[in-house]
Amino acid sequence: MKKLLAGIFSLVLTVVFIYTYYRLKQVAFLYFAALSFAVCAIFFTMFAYRNTTSRIKMLQDRLEVWNNISYHVNQAGDEAFNELPIAIIVYDDMYQVKWGNDNAKSIFKSSFIDSNIDDIDSQLFERVKSNDEKFTLFFDSNYYDVYHDPNNNLIYMFNETNREELRKKYDNRITALGVINIDNLEEALKDYGVQESSRIRGEFLGEISDYIEKYDAYLRSVDDDRIIILCDKESLRKMVANKFDVLNKVRDVGVKNHLRTSVSIGIACYDVSSNELASLAQSAVDLAERRGGDQAVINIQNEAIQYFGGKTNALEKNSLVQARLMAQSLKESIENATNVYITGHVMPDADCIGSMLGVLKMAMSSNKEAKIVLDLKHLDEVTGRIIDTIRKQEPELFENMIQIEDVDYKANSLLVICDTQSPTIMCYTELYKKIKNVCVIDHHRSGEIGFENTIFSYIESYASSAVELVSEMLSFYNKDIKFTELEASILLSGMVIDTNNFTFRTSTRTFEAAAILRQLGADMIFVRKLLREDLKTEVNIAEAVLKAERFLDDFAIVRLDLEEPIHDRSLLAKISERLLTIDNIKASFTIGILDNGMAGVSARSLDTYNVQLIMEEMGGGGHLNSAATQIPNKSINDTYNDLKEILRRENDDVSEDEKMKVILLSDVKGRGKKDDIINVANGYANYLLTHSLAVEATDENLKEIEARKAQEAIDLENHLKLLNKLKEEIETKSINVYIKVGADGKTFGHITSKQISEEFEAQTGVHIDKKKINLPADIDFVGIFDATVDLGNSITASFKVNVLEQK
């Protein structure tokens, strides 16, 4: 510091001497300035040298310290690389291992330098290739926490087998609670004596007990047909691996004793409170029963719900599933509406009245304002009798039947149309035009014209009646719906008429639906009284049968040349049904002039001819065994001649010289699909050509159709590629949906397809039409469910719906 000050002082003197020289012009001061500057330079040089020497010494001391530290660091690094249980792998951009420490080599038990990671372990390769930064790897009976640095191509592995085994042990000991219901046991044993029923019950319980004991589970019977089981997750997984063959054993006991019994099993395994676990188990067994019973439903936390069994009576079970889904959709539509109006077709029959009444009861059970809109001035004899009976015996029910002028249109009104899917024959078309939310329930085959943009459609062409469809939905809509004897009997009367006393179009579903109505209070004797004919009608039917003409052996035709128009249009149907009782008659037709001036035709058949197709050709429609039409500006004889021409074609009573080959321009029911080449009678070919339904099969038209088919095949292939790409995208997704759970573990409401559609779009950005989403059952408890989406062209996609408790 002194040398620095001396240098500065010398520098100041130098400046003073130079200044004096310029002022006095004396050379001596210039010499003094040069000497002073030289002294200044000496002092500054001495100061700089001393400072540099000190800095060099400091750096030498620091370097010595770093050398000591580096030794210890190297020792620690060597220990980390070679002694600590850390496996380290370095790989290149081609996923080839370039270096690995001894621990890595001991794990994979090979010299893996220059080996591809895929050759070492495919699971590790997939995770590394996906740039996963942290994951757990199971390899050679050990678990490893893997930390991956994709930026530097480094992999670190820590053995955490002890932790994972402890976690697995805890997971295996999570409690599973199950409920087993022996379905229909009490009902099946009611005709047996005490000793015999005890023996049979013991067989059922013995099979269940033997099965449960194999898995070290606790079993407790809480009722004659209800059992509680308790086990852990490990035992439950063994049962799952066994696929619950106890279902088959219990079924065999029932078969051996000629009993229709089965078991429904519901098991829940969650790490939750006992109260909530019991609620989940009950929900699982409820789901098994809703799916038709004879099956097990297993709900394990963080896993998709699994189903076992339910393989008997597959057709009937599938029908129940469809009915349940339809009931769920109808309920959703009704509960989202402000009010509900229910109507049917013109001149409603008993099936139409009964199905409308069933929908009315469902809507009222949802506490919705609901009315049946009915033209009370135009009813046939039977429906008039039904309405009069309602007016007299249940005036409160009659108040729910209104005329069109009493309809109060609201922004969110719902219209439910029963027993028809054609706007041209519905009771009041203005309802369809003014109410945008429309539901359709019908058992007829679809015609050329239908209701557009419906929010719900339940159409089963092989169901016996609309009442059958409604009765099935009643079981799933609301268990608390109550019917009076009259109400249930009216529904049953619709089924009786449409099946002609359960002789036509009946199936197992038909009788099960009738049984549902019987349980609701329907009285068959009352139905028979309600549907009895008066003497005049019986006389008219008998006289008509006497006039019947047999045509082409298979057909019977009646022309009613009455003095007055026919007011009761059901008379035509009754005559046709009576004609079918004649031996070897396969289809019957009755023609008459109606009170509206039109020529009416009623057609009935057994199983050889589809009369719906015949009536559609004449401008009408209906069912394959029951159809009708009304033709304006036609006499009975003209209608008769037209009908015979069609029947000749149906019976193939036309020579080859009288036929023509045509190419269909659109689908024609009973004839073929668009672009099909068919050979038909000249008269029918002319009908197809004049109505732009076909063109003549010339060489030029055939070449054009082949070219169009080729282009359509290319378009279809591209469309299928897009659908498959969408399927792949959907199946990579899963969503969370929340449901409210009460303090007692019970849930409020259920998850709907609408909610799932909205949440899927919100969480994934992909829109799915709620009508295309199919759910396995009502989702009214927490768990992981599989939802499927119908994308069209027989392509379906599935994704997971994780239902969680709303906090």
C-alpha positions in Angstrom: 0.0 0.0 0.0 3.0 2.4 0.8 4.5 1.8 -2.7 1.1 2.5 -4.2 0.9 5.9 -2.3 4.5 6.8 -3.2 3.7 6.1 -6.9 0.7 8.3 -6.7 2.6 11.1 -5.0 5.3 10.9 -7.7 2.7 11.1 -10.4 1.2 14.2 -8.8 4.7 15.8 -8.7 5.2 15.0 -12.4 2.0 16.8 -13.3 3.0 19.9 -11.1 6.5 20.1 -12.8 5.0 19.9 -16.3 2.5 22.7 -15.4 5.3 24.9 -13.9 7.3 24.4 -17.1 4.6 25.7 -19.3 4.0 28.7 -17.0 7.7 29.8 -16.5 9.3 28.3 -19.6 12.3 27.0 -17.6 13.9 23.8 -18.8 14.9 22.7 -15.3 11.3 22.0 -14.4 11.0 19.6 -17.4 14.0 17.6 -16.1 12.3 17.4 -12.7 9.1 16.2 -14.3 11.0 13.4 -16.2 12.7 12.3 -12.9 9.5 12.3 -11.0 7.7 10.2 -13.6 10.5 7.6 -13.6 10.2 7.3 -9.8 6.4 6.9 -10.2 6.9 4.1 -12.7 9.3 2.3 -10.3 6.8 2.4 -7.4 3.8 1.2 -9.6 5.9 -1.7 -11.0 6.9 -2.8 -7.5 3.2 -2.6 -6.3 2.0 -4.7 -9.3 4.7 -7.3 -8.8 3.8 -7.7 -5.1 0.1 -8.0 -5.9 0.6 -10.7 -8.6 2.9 -12.7 -6.4 0.2 -12.7 -3.7 -2.5 -13.8 -6.2 -0.4 -16.6 -7.5 0.2 -17.9 -4.0 -3.6 -17.7 -3.3 -4.4 -19.7 -6.4 -1.7 -22.3 -5.5 -3.2 -22.7 -2.1 -6.8 -23.0 -3.6 -5.6 -25.6 -6.1 -4.0 -27.6 -3.3 -7.4 -27.6 -1.5 -9.3 -28.6 -4.7 -6.9 -31.4 -5.3 -7.7 -32.7 -1.8 -11.4 -32.4 -2.4 -11.3 -33.9 -5.8 -9.7 -37.0 -4.3 -12.6 -37.5 -2.0 -15.1 -36.7 -4.7 -13.6 -39.3 -7.0 -13.7 -41.8 -4.1 -17.5 -41.0 -3.6 -18.2 -41.2 -7.4 -16.4 -44.6 -7.6 -18.4 -45.8 -4.7 -21.7 -44.5 -6.2 -21.0 -46.1 -9.5 -19.7 -49.4 -8.2 -20.7 -49.9 -4.5 -24.1 -48.3 -4.0 -27.2 -50.2 -5.2 -27.8 -47.9 -8.2 -27.8 -49.3 -11.7 -26.7 -46.7 -14.4 -27.1 -47.2 -18.1 -26.0 -44.9 -20.9 -27.5 -45.4 -24.4 -27.3 -43.7 -27.8 -30.0 -42.3 -30.1 -30.5 -45.8 -31.6 -31.3 -47.2 -28.1 -28.1 -49.2 -27.9 -26.3 -49.4 -24.6 -22.9 -47.7 -24.6 -22.0 -48.1 -21.0 -23.4 -49.6 -17.8 -22.0 -49.9 -14.3 -21.5 -53.2 -12.4 -24.9 -53.0 -10.7 -26.7 -52.7 -14.1 -24.7 -55.7 -15.3 -25.6 -57.7 -12.2 -29.4 -56.9 -12.7 -29.5 -58.0 -16.3 -26.9 -60.8 -15.8 -25.1 -60.3 -19.0 -22.6 -58.0 -20.7 -25.0 -55.8 -22.6 -22.7 -53.2 -24.0 -23.8 -52.4 -27.7 -27.0 -54.4 -27.1 -30.3 -52.8 -28.0 -32.5 -52.0 -24.9 -35.3 -54.0 -26.6 -33.1 -57.1 -26.5 -32.5 -56.5 -22.8 -36.1 -56.0 -21.7 -39.0 -55.1 -23.9 -41.0 -53.3 -21.1 -38.0 -51.1 -20.3 -37.6 -50.3 -24.0 -41.2 -49.2 -24.5 -41.1 -46.9 -21.5 -37.7 -45.4 -22.6 -38.9 -45.0 -26.2 -42.0 -43.2 -24.9 -39.8 -40.8 -23.0 -41.3 -41.7 -19.6 -39.2 -40.1 -17.0 -40.2 -42.0 -13.9 -41.8 -45.5 -13.6 -41.6 -48.8 -11.9 -40.1 -51.8 -13.7 -40.7 -55.5 -12.8 -37.8 -57.6 -13.9 -36.5 -61.0 -12.8 -38.8 -61.1 -9.7 -37.7 -57.7 -8.6 -39.2 -54.2 -8.7 -37.1 -51.2 -9.7 -37.9 -47.5 -9.5 -36.5 -46.1 -12.8 -35.5 -42.5 -13.4 -35.0 -41.7 -17.0 -33.2 -38.7 -18.4 -34.2 -38.6 -22.1 -32.2 -35.4 -22.8 -28.9 -37.1 -21.8 -29.8 -40.7 -22.6 -29.3 -41.8 -19.0 -31.2 -44.5 -17.0 -31.0 -44.8 -13.2 -32.5 -47.9 -11.5 -33.1 -48.4 -7.7 -34.2 -51.8 -6.3 -37.5 -51.2 -4.4 -38.6 -54.9 -4.2 -39.2 -54.8 -0.4 -41.4 -51.7 -0.7 -43.4 -53.2 -3.5 -43.9 -56.5 -1.8 -45.1 -54.7 1.3 -47.5 -52.7 -0.8 -48.7 -55.8 -2.6 -49.2 -57.6 0.7 -51.3 -54.7 1.9 -53.2 -54.6 -1.3 -53.9 -58.3 -1.1 -55.3 -57.9 2.4 -57.9 -55.3 1.4 -61.3 -56.4 2.5 -63.8 -57.7 -0.1 -67.5 -57.9 0.9 -70.0 -59.9 -1.1 -73.7 -60.5 -1.2 -75.2 -63.7 -2.7 -78.9 -63.9 -3.5 -80.5 -67.2 -4.4 -83.0 -66.0 -7.0 -86.6 -67.3 -7.0 -85.9 -69.9 -4.2 -88.9 -69.1 -2.0 -91.3 -69.1 -4.9 -89.9 -72.3 -6.3 -90.2 -74.1 -3.0 -93.7 -73.0 -2.1 -95.3 -76.3 -3.2 -92.8 -78.5 -1.4 -93.2 -79.8 2.2 -91.0 -78.6 5.0 -88.7 -81.6 5.0 -88.3 -81.6 1.2 -87.8 -77.8 1.0 -85.2 -78.0 3.8 -83.3 -80.7 1.9 -83.3 -78.7 -1.4 -82.3 -75.5 0.4 -79.5 -77.4 2.1 -78.2 -78.5 -1.3 -78.1 -74.9 -2.5 -76.3 -73.7 0.6 -74.0 -76.7 0.6 -72.7 -75.9 -2.9 -72.2 -72.3 -2.0 -70.5 -73.1 1.3 -68.2 -75.7 -0.3 -67.2 -73.1 -2.9 -66.5 -70.3 -0.5 -64.5 -72.5 1.9 -62.0 -73.3 -0.9 -60.9 -69.7 -0.8 -60.7 -69.3 3.0 -63.6 -66.8 2.9 -66.1 -66.2 5.7 -69.7 -67.0 5.0 -72.8 -66.0 6.9 -76.4 -66.7 6.0 -78.6 -63.7 6.9 -81.8 -65.0 5.3 -83.1 -68.2 3.7 -82.0 -66.9 0.3 -79.4 -64.2 1.1 -75.8 -64.8 2.1 -72.9 -62.5 3.1 -69.3 -63.4 2.3 -66.1 -61.8 3.6 -62.6 -62.3 2.2 -59.6 -60.4 1.1 -58.6 -59.3 -2.4 -56.2 -62.2 -2.9 -58.9 -64.8 -2.4 -61.3 -62.7 -4.6 -58.8 -62.8 -7.4 -58.6 -66.6 -7.1 -62.4 -66.7 -7.5 -62.2 -64.5 -10.5 -59.6 -66.8 -12.1 -62.0 -69.7 -11.5 -64.7 -67.6 -13.2 -67.2 -68.3 -10.4 -68.1 -71.9 -11.5 -70.4 -71.9 -8.4 -73.0 -70.4 -10.8 -73.1 -73.6 -12.8 -73.1 -75.8 -9.7 -76.1 -73.9 -8.2 -77.9 -74.1 -11.6 -77.3 -77.8 -11.7 -78.9 -78.2 -8.3 -82.0 -76.4 -9.6 -82.2 -78.5 -12.8 -81.8 -81.8 -10.7 -84.7 -80.7 -8.5 -86.8 -79.3 -11.4 -86.6 -75.8 -10.1 -86.0 -72.5 -11.9 -83.4 -71.0 -9.6 -80.1 -69.3 -9.9 -77.8 -67.1 -7.9 -76.9 -63.4 -8.2 -73.5 -62.5 -6.7 -72.2 -59.0 -6.1 -68.7 -58.4 -4.5 -67.0 -55.1 -3.9 -63.3 -54.7 -2.9 -62.4 -51.2 -1.9 -60.1 -49.6 0.7 -63.0 -47.6 2.2 -65.1 -47.6 5.3 -67.2 -50.7 6.2 -70.4 -48.8 5.6 -69.4 -47.6 2.1 -68.1 -51.1 1.2 -71.4 -52.6 2.2 -73.2 -50.1 -0.1 -70.9 -50.9 -3.0 -71.5 -54.7 -2.5 -75.3 -54.2 -2.5 -75.0 -52.1 -5.6 -73.0 -54.9 -7.3 -75.6 -57.6 -6.5 -78.4 -55.2 -7.6 -76.6 -54.8 -10.9 -76.3 -58.6 -11.3 -80.1 -58.9 -10.8 -80.9 -56.0 -13.1 -78.8 -57.8 -15.8 -81.1 -60.8 -15.4 -79.5 -62.7 -12.6 -77.5 -66.0 -12.8 -74.3 -64.0 -12.8 -71.6 -62.4 -10.6 -70.6 -58.8 -10.7 -67.2 -58.0 -9.3 -66.3 -54.3 -8.5 -62.6 -53.9 -7.5 -61.2 -50.5 -6.8 -59.4 -48.9 -9.8 -60.4 -51.8 -12.1 -63.1 -52.2 -14.6 -66.2 -54.0 -13.3 -66.2 -57.7 -14.3 -69.1 -59.9 -15.2 -69.3 -63.7 -15.0 -72.1 -66.1 -15.9 -75.4 -64.9 -17.3 -75.1 -67.3 -20.3 -78.5 -69.0 -20.0 -81.4 -67.7 -22.0 -79.2 -65.4 -23.9 -82.0 -64.1 -26.2 -84.2 -63.2 -23.3 -81.4 -61.6 -21.4 -80.4 -59.5 -24.4 -84.0 -58.4 -24.6 -84.0 -57.4 -21.0 -80.8 -55.4 -21.5 -82.4 -53.6 -24.4 -85.5 -52.9 -22.4 -83.5 -51.5 -19.5 -81.5 -49.2 -21.7 -84.6 -48.0 -23.4 -86.3 -47.4 -20.1 -83.2 -45.4 -18.9 -83.3 -43.3 -22.0 -87.0 -42.6 -21.8 -86.7 -41.7 -18.2 -83.9 -39.3 -19.0 -86.0 -37.7 -21.7 -89.1 -37.4 -19.5 -87.3 -36.0 -16.5 -85.6 -33.3 -18.7 -89.0 -32.1 -20.0 -91.3 -29.5 -18.6 -94.4 -31.5 -19.5 -95.2 -34.6 -21.5 -97.9 -35.2 -24.1 -98.6 -38.8 -25.3 -100.4 -39.7 -28.5 -100.8 -42.5 -31.1 -102.2 -43.2 -34.5 -105.6 -42.2 -35.9 -108.5 -44.5 -34.9 -106.4 -45.9 -31.9 -106.8 -49.6 -31.1 -106.5 -51.2 -27.7 -102.7 -51.6 -28.1 -102.4 -47.9 -28.8 -104.6 -46.9 -25.9 -102.7 -49.4 -23.5 -99.2 -48.3 -24.5 -100.2 -44.6 -24.1 -101.6 -45.4 -20.7 -98.4 -47.2 -19.7 -96.2 -44.2 -20.7 -98.6 -41.9 -18.8 -98.1 -43.9 -15.6 -94.3 -43.8 -16.1 -94.3 -40.0 -16.6 -96.5 -39.5 -13.6 -94.2 -41.5 -11.4 -91.5 -39.0 -12.4 -93.8 -36.2 -11.0 -94.2 -34.7 -14.5 -97.3 -33.1 -15.8 -98.5 -35.6 -18.4 -101.5 -35.9 -20.7 -102.8 -38.3 -23.4 -103.9 -36.4 -26.5 -106.8 -38.4 -28.0 -109.4 -37.8 -30.6 -112.4 -39.0 -28.6 -114.8 -38.5 -31.5 -113.2 -41.1 -33.7 -112.9 -44.4 -31.8 -113.8 -47.9 -32.9 -116.2 -50.0 -30.9 -113.6 -51.6 -28.6 -111.6 -48.5 -27.8 -114.9 -46.6 -27.3 -115.9 -49.1 -24.8 -112.5 -48.9 -23.1 -112.7 -45.1 -22.8 -116.3 -45.2 -21.5 -115.2 -47.7 -18.8 -112.3 -45.3 -17.8 -114.7 -42.4 -17.7 -117.1 -44.2 -15.4 -114.8 -46.2 -13.1 -111.7 -43.9 -12.9 -112.7 -40.2 -13.7 -109.4 -39.0 -12.4 -107.6 -41.0 -15.0 -110.0 -39.8 -17.7 -109.1 -36.2 -16.8 -105.6 -36.9 -18.1 -107.0 -37.5 -21.6 -107.4 -34.2 -23.5 -108.2 -33.0 -27.0 -105.8 -31.2 -29.3 -107.2 -27.7 -28.5 -106.3 -28.2 -24.8 -102.5 -28.7 -25.4 -100.3 -26.1 -23.7 -97.1 -25.9 -25.8 -94.0 -25.1 -23.9 -90.4 -24.6 -24.9 -89.2 -28.0 -23.5 -92.4 -30.0 -23.9 -91.9 -33.7 -24.8 -94.1 -35.7 -27.2 -94.2 -39.5 -26.9 -95.8 -41.2 -29.9 -97.0 -44.8 -29.4 -97.9 -47.6 -31.7 -96.8 -45.8 -34.9 -93.7 -44.4 -36.5 -95.4 -42.8 -39.5 -96.3 -39.1 -39.3 -99.0 -39.7 -42.0 -101.2 -41.8 -39.7 -100.5 -40.2 -36.3 -103.5 -38.7 -34.5 -102.5 -35.1 -34.6 -99.6 -34.1 -36.9 -99.6 -30.6 -35.5 -98.2 -32.0 -32.3 -95.2 -33.3 -34.1 -94.7 -30.0 -36.0 -94.9 -27.8 -32.8 -93.0 -30.0 -30.3 -89.3 -30.5 -31.1 -88.6 -33.2 -28.5 -90.1 -36.4 -29.8 -89.9 -40.0 -28.6 -91.3 -43.0 -30.5 -92.4 -46.5 -29.2 -93.6 -48.9 -31.8 -93.6 -52.6 -32.8 -94.3 -52.1 -36.5 -91.6 -52.4 -39.2 -90.2 -49.1 -40.4 -91.9 -47.6 -43.5 -90.6 -45.2 -46.1 -91.7 -42.2 -44.0 -90.7 -41.8 -40.4 -90.3 -39.2 -37.7 -87.1 -37.3 -38.0 -84.7 -36.1 -35.3 -86.2 -38.1 -32.5 -84.4 -38.0 -29.2 -85.6 -41.5 -28.4 -86.8 -44.4 -30.5 -87.7 -47.9 -29.3 -88.8 -49.9 -32.3 -88.9 -53.7 -32.2 -90.6 -55.0 -35.3 -90.8 -58.5 -33.9 -92.5 -57.6 -30.7 -96.1 -58.6 -30.4 -97.4 -55.2 -29.5 -96.4 -51.7 -28.3 -97.8 -52.7 -24.9 -95.2 -55.5 -24.7 -92.4 -52.9 -25.1 -93.9 -50.6 -22.6 -94.6 -53.4 -20.1 -90.9 -54.4 -20.2 -89.8 -50.9 -19.6 -92.1 -50.6 -16.6 -89.9 -53.0 -14.7 -86.8 -50.8 -15.2 -88.3 -47.3 -15.2 -89.5 -47.1 -11.6 -90.2 -50.0 -9.2 -92.9 -47.9 -7.4 -95.3 -47.5 -10.3 -98.8 -48.6 -9.2 -101.6 -49.7 -11.4 -105.3 -50.2 -10.7 -106.9 -53.4 -12.0 -108.6 -51.5 -14.8 -105.4 -49.8 -15.9 -103.4 -53.0 -16.0 -106.2 -54.8 -17.7 -106.4 -52.2 -20.5 -102.7 -52.7 -21.2 -103.2 -56.5 -21.3 -106.2 -56.1 -23.7 -103.9 -54.4 -26.2 -101.6 -57.4 -26.1 -104.5 -59.8 -26.4 -105.9 -58.1 -29.5 -102.6 -57.7 -31.3 -101.7 -61.4 -30.7 -105.2 -62.6 -31.4 -105.4 -64.2 -28.0 -101.7 -65.0 -27.8 -101.6 -67.0 -31.1 -99.7 -64.7 -33.4 -96.3 -63.1 -33.0 -95.8 -64.4 -29.5 -92.5 -65.2 -27.9 -91.1 -65.7 -24.5 -90.9 -61.9 -24.2 -94.6 -61.7 -24.9 -95.6 -64.0 -22.1 -93.1 -62.4 -19.7 -94.7 -59.0 -20.4 -98.1 -60.4 -19.8 -96.9 -61.8 -16.5 -95.7 -58.3 -15.5 -99.2 -57.0 -16.2 -100.7 -59.8 -14.3 -98.5 -58.9 -11.3 -99.7 -55.3 -11.6 -103.3 -56.5 -11.2 -104.5 -57.3 -14.8 -107.6 -59.6 -14.8 -108.0 -61.8 -17.9 -111.7 -62.3 -17.3 -112.2 -58.6 -17.2 -110.2 -58.3 -20.5 -112.4 -60.9 -22.1 -115.5 -59.0 -21.1 -114.0 -55.8 -22.3 -113.3 -57.2 -25.7 -116.5 -59.1 -26.4 -118.3 -58.4 -29.7 -122.0 -57.6 -30.0 -124.3 -59.8 -31.9 -124.5 -57.5 -35.0 -120.7 -57.6 -35.4 -120.7 -61.4 -35.2 -123.4 -61.6 -37.8 -121.4 -59.3 -40.1 -118.3 -61.4 -39.7 -120.2 -64.6 -40.4 -121.8 -63.2 -43.5 -118.5 -61.9 -44.8 -116.8 -65.3 -44.4 -119.6 -66.8 -46.5 -118.6 -64.4 -49.3 -114.9 -65.3 -49.1 -113.1 -66.0 -52.4 -110.2 -68.4 -52.5 -107.4 -67.1 -54.8 -104.3 -69.0 -55.9 -104.9 -71.6 -53.2 -103.1 -69.6 -50.5 -105.2 -66.4 -50.3 -108.7 -65.6 -49.1 -110.3 -62.3 -50.2 -113.6 -60.7 -49.1 -115.3 -57.7 -50.7 -117.8 -56.0 -48.4 -120.5 -54.5 -50.7 -122.5 -53.0 -47.9 -125.2 -50.4 -48.4 -123.5 -48.0 -45.9 -119.8 -47.1 -45.4 -118.0 -48.9 -42.7 -117.7 -46.8 -39.5 -115.9 -49.4 -37.4 -112.8 -50.0 -39.3 -111.8 -52.8 -37.0 -114.5 -54.9 -38.7 -112.2 -55.4 -41.7 -109.4 -56.7 -39.4 -111.8 -59.0 -37.5 -113.0 -60.6 -40.8 -109.4 -61.1 -42.0 -108.4 -62.8 -38.7 -111.5 -65.1 -38.9 -110.5 -66.1 -42.5 -107.1 -67.3 -41.2 -108.9 -70.0 -39.2 -109.8 -71.7 -42.5 -107.5 -74.6 -43.3 -104.7 -74.0 -45.8 -105.3 -70.2 -46.0 -101.9 -68.5 -45.5 -103.0 -64.9 -46.0 -106.4 -63.1 -45.9 -107.7 -59.7 -47.2 -110.9 -57.8 -46.6 -111.8 -54.8 -48.7 -114.6 -52.3 -48.0 -115.5 -48.6 -48.4 -114.8 -46.6 -45.2 -116.7 -43.7 -43.8 -114.1 -41.3 -45.1 -114.8 -42.5 -48.7 -111.6 -44.4 -49.1 -111.2 -48.0 -50.0 -109.9 -49.8 -46.9 -107.9 -53.1 -47.0 -107.1 -55.2 -43.9 -104.5 -58.0 -44.3 -103.5 -60.8 -42.1 -101.1 -63.8 -42.5 -99.5 -66.6 -40.7 -95.9 -67.2 -41.6 -95.5 -67.6 -45.4 -96.4 -64.2 -46.6 -95.3 -60.7 -45.3 -98.5 -58.8 -45.7 -96.8 -55.5 -44.7 -94.9 -55.6 -48.0 -98.1 -56.1 -49.9 -99.9 -53.3 -48.1 -96.9 -51.0 -48.6 -97.1 -51.5 -52.3 -100.7 -50.3 -52.1 -99.7 -47.2 -50.0 -100.2 -48.6 -46.5 -98.1 -50.5 -44.0 -98.1 -52.4 -40.7 -96.6 -55.6 -39.4 -95.3 -58.7 -41.2 -98.5 -60.6 -40.1 -100.9 -57.7 -39.8 -101.1 -54.7 -42.1 -103.7 -52.3 -43.8 -104.1 -49.5 -46.2 -106.5 -46.8 -47.2 -106.7 -45.8 -50.9 -108.4 -42.6 -52.1 -110.5 -42.5 -55.2 -110.7 -46.2 -55.7 -113.7 -48.5 -55.9 -113.9 -51.9 -54.3 -113.5 -53.7 -57.6 -110.5 -51.6 -58.7 -108.8 -52.2 -55.3 -109.7 -55.9 -55.6 -108.1 -56.1 -59.1 -104.9 -54.3 -58.0 -104.6 -56.6 -55.0 -104.9 -59.7 -57.2 -102.2 -58.5 -59.5 -99.8 -58.0 -56.5 -100.7 -61.4 -55.1 -100.0 -63.0 -58.5 -96.5 -61.6 -58.3 -96.1 -62.7 -54.7 -97.2 -66.1 -55.6 -94.8 -66.1 -58.7 -97.8 -66.8 -61.0 -96.2 -65.0 -64.0 -94.4 -66.5 -67.0 -90.9 -65.5 -68.0 -92.2 -63.7 -71.1 -94.2 -61.4 -68.8 -91.1 -60.4 -66.8 -88.5 -57.6 -67.1 -85.0 -57.2 -65.6 -84.6 -53.8 -63.8 -81.9 -52.2 -61.7 -83.2 -50.8 -58.3 -82.4 -47.2 -57.7 -83.3 -47.5 -54.0 -84.1 -50.1 -51.5 -87.5 -51.7 -52.1 -88.8 -53.8 -49.2 -89.3 -57.5 -50.1 -87.6 -57.0 -53.5 -84.0 -56.0 -53.0 -81.4 -53.3 -52.2 -80.2 -50.4 -54.2 -78.3 -51.4 -57.3 -79.7 -55.0 -57.2 -80.8 -56.5 -60.5 -84.2 -58.2 -60.2 -86.5 -60.0 -62.6 -90.1 -58.9 -62.0 -93.5 -59.0 -63.7 -94.0 -56.4 -66.4 -96.8 -54.7 -64.5 -94.6 -54.4 -61.3 -91.6 -53.3 -63.4 -93.7 -50.5 -64.9 -94.7 -49.5 -61.4 -91.0 -49.3 -60.4 -90.0 -47.4 -63.5 -92.8 -44.8 -63.3 -92.1 -44.2 -59.6 -88.3 -43.7 -60.2 -87.5 -46.8 -58.1 -85.7 -48.6 -60.9 -84.3 -48.4 -64.4 -84.3 -51.0 -67.2 -81.2 -53.3 -67.0 -79.7 -52.3 -70.4 -76.0 -52.7 -71.2 -75.4 -49.0 -70.7 -77.1 -48.9 -67.4 -75.3 -52.0 -66.2 -71.8 -50.4 -67.1 -72.8 -47.3 -65.2 -73.8 -49.2 -62.2 -70.6 -51.1 -62.1 -68.6 -47.9 -62.3 -70.6 -46.4 -59.5 -70.1 -49.5 -57.4 -66.4 -49.4 -57.9 -66.2 -45.7 -56.7 -68.5 -46.5 -53.8 -66.2 -49.3 -52.7 -63.2 -46.8 -52.7 -65.3 -44.3 -50.8 -66.3 -47.0 -48.3 -62.7 -48.1 -47.8 -61.7 -44.5 -47.0 -64.6 -44.1 -44.7 -63.7 -47.2 -42.8 -60.1 -46.0 -42.4 -61.4 -42.8 -40.8 -63.7 -44.7 -38.5 -60.9 -47.0 -37.4 -58.7 -44.0 -36.8 -61.5 -42.5 -34.6 -61.8 -45.9 -32.8 -58.1 -45.9 -32.0 -58.3 -42.4 -30.7 -61.4 -43.1 -28.5 -59.9 -46.3 -27.1 -56.8 -44.4 -25.8 -59.1 -42.2 -23.7 -60.8 -42.5 -20.3 -62.8 -40.1 -18.3 -63.8 -39.3 -14.7 -67.4 -38.7 -13.9 -68.6 -37.8 -10.4 -71.7 -39.0 -8.5 -73.1 -37.7 -5.2 -72.8 -40.2 -2.3 -74.7 -39.7 0.9 -73.5 -40.3 4.5 -75.0 -43.7 4.4 -73.1 -44.7 1.3 -76.1 -44.5 -1.0 -75.8 -42.6 -4.2 -78.1 -39.9 -5.6 -79.3 -40.6 -9.1 -77.3 -42.3 -11.8 -74.8 -41.5 -14.5 -76.5 -41.1 -17.9 -75.2 -41.4 -21.5 -75.7 -37.6 -21.8 -73.4 -36.9 -18.9 -70.8 -39.3 -20.3 -71.0 -37.6 -23.8 -70.6 -34.1 -22.3 -67.7 -35.2 -20.0 -65.9 -37.1 -22.8 -66.0 -34.0 -25.0 -64.9 -31.7 -22.1 -62.0 -33.9 -21.0 -60.8 -35.2 -24.4 -62.1 -32.7 -27.0 -63.8 -35.5 -28.9 -67.6 -35.3 -29.4 -69.6 -38.5 -29.2 -73.4 -38.6 -29.8 -75.1 -39.7 -26.6 -77.4 -42.0 -28.6 -74.4 -44.0 -29.8 -73.1 -44.7 -26.3 -74.1 -48.0 -24.8 -73.7 -48.7 -21.1 -73.6 -52.2 -19.4 -76.4 -51.2 -17.0 -77.5 -48.3 -14.8 -74.4 -46.7 -13.4 -75.4 -45.7 -9.9 -72.3 -46.5 -7.8 -68.6 -45.7 -7.9 -66.4 -48.0 -10.0 -64.7 -48.3 -13.4 -67.2 -49.1 -16.2 -66.8 -50.0 -19.8 -68.7 -47.8 -22.3 -69.0 -48.7 -25.9 -69.6 -46.4 -28.9 -71.3 -47.5 -32.1 -69.4 -45.7 -34.8 -71.3 -47.3 -37.6 -70.3 -49.9 -40.2 -70.1 -52.6 -37.5 -67.2 -50.6 -35.9 -67.4 -50.1 -32.1 -65.0 -48.4 -29.8 -64.8 -48.7 -26.0 -63.4 -46.6 -23.2 -63.3 -46.5 -19.4 -65.6 -44.4 -17.3 -64.2 -44.0 -13.9 -67.1 -43.1 -11.6 -65.8 -41.3 -8.5 -67.5 -39.9 -5.4 -68.2 -36.2 -5.7 -66.6 -34.4 -2.7 
